[in-house]
Amino acid sequence: MIDCHPQQRRRSAMSMAFGLILKLAIAGAVVRSAAAETSVDAGVPDPFSDKWKFILGGGVINAARYPGSRDDFTRGLPVVSVSYGRFFIGPVPGSGAPAGAGAYLLHTDHWAIGLDVGGDTRKPRRATDDPILRGWGDIPGTARGGMFASYTRDWLSVRGSISDAIGHHEGVVASFGVEGKYRATQHLTLSIGPEVTWVNSQYAMTFFGINPAQSEIADIAPYRAKSGFNSVGGSAGATYMLNAHWSVAAHISYGRIHGDAADSPVTTDKTQRVYSGLVVYRF
C-alpha cells in the first residue's frame, strides 16, 4: 500500500528485489485487452527465423480509472511492435504491458514460453481518482518483470502468466485463462474465453488496503487486504483482416472482483469492464 512517509517509501522500494511473475489483475487487464488483439492472426516470432517483423497502429481503450473504481477513462493507445527471431519489443504477449521487451525460451507448434519486462507510463491510481483517496498520494507507474506460457492445439489455447513490480509496491499478479478461436470467414476471427487472476498480499494492500495513516486522512477504519483470487471474468474479441497488411480489432473484457478486494472501502464497483478498438498495419 502507498506509504505517506517519503523515507519509508524509499526504503520499501529499495528493499524490493526483481520479481518474476505475470499479470493480470484488473490493472493489467486495462492494457492487455487492447494489446492482445494486435497479435491475433499475426503469428508469434519464430526463434529460428532471421527476419524482422514490424507492427504499427493505434486505437482507443476505455477502462476503470483504477482497480475497483466506479469511474472509467478513455485514452488513445499507440501500438509499436518489432520482433526478430525469439526477441521482441512492444506489447508483451499474454501480459498487461502495452510496451516492453522479452524473449521466447521455447516456441513450437503448440508451446510458447518466454520472459518479459514491461510497463505502462500511466499511474495505476491517482489520489484525485476518487474522494476517498484524497491525501493518500498516487501509486506510481512501474516496470514489471514476468514469465508467460501458452499451449495451443487447433482452436483452443490455454495460457498463464506471472509478474512482479520492479522497485515499487505493486506486488505479484498471476493469471490463468482459456481462449477459443473461431474463423468465421477467411478474414474474420472471433475469440472468447474465461480468465481468473490471483494477487499476493502486497498487491492487495497497495490497491485495496487502508493503513493507519490513510485511515486517519480518510476518517475511516483501517482495512487489511490479504492475498487470494482477485477477479474472475472473461473476454471476447473479433479481428478482421482487411488485406495482407491492414486489420481492425475490437475487444471486450468483463471481470468481477472477489475476496478482500471486493469488501474494501476503496472498491466502489465490483464489476470491471474494458473496451478497446485497434487498427494495425503489419510489414
Secondary structure, DSSP 8 states (H G I E B T S, - for coil): ---S-HHHHHHHHHH---------SHHHHHHHHHHHHTTTTT----TT---EEEEEEEEEEEEESSTT-S-EEEEEEEEEEEEETTEEESS-TTSS-SEEEEEEEEE-SSEEEEEEEEE-SS-SB-TTSSGGGTTS--B---EEEEEEEEEEETTEEEEEEEEEESSSS--EEEEEEEEEEEE-SSSEEEEEEEEEEEE-HHHHHHHH-B-HHHHHHHTS--B----EEEEEEEEEEEEEE-SSSEEEEEEEEEEEE-HHHHH-TT-S-SEEEEEEEEEEEE-
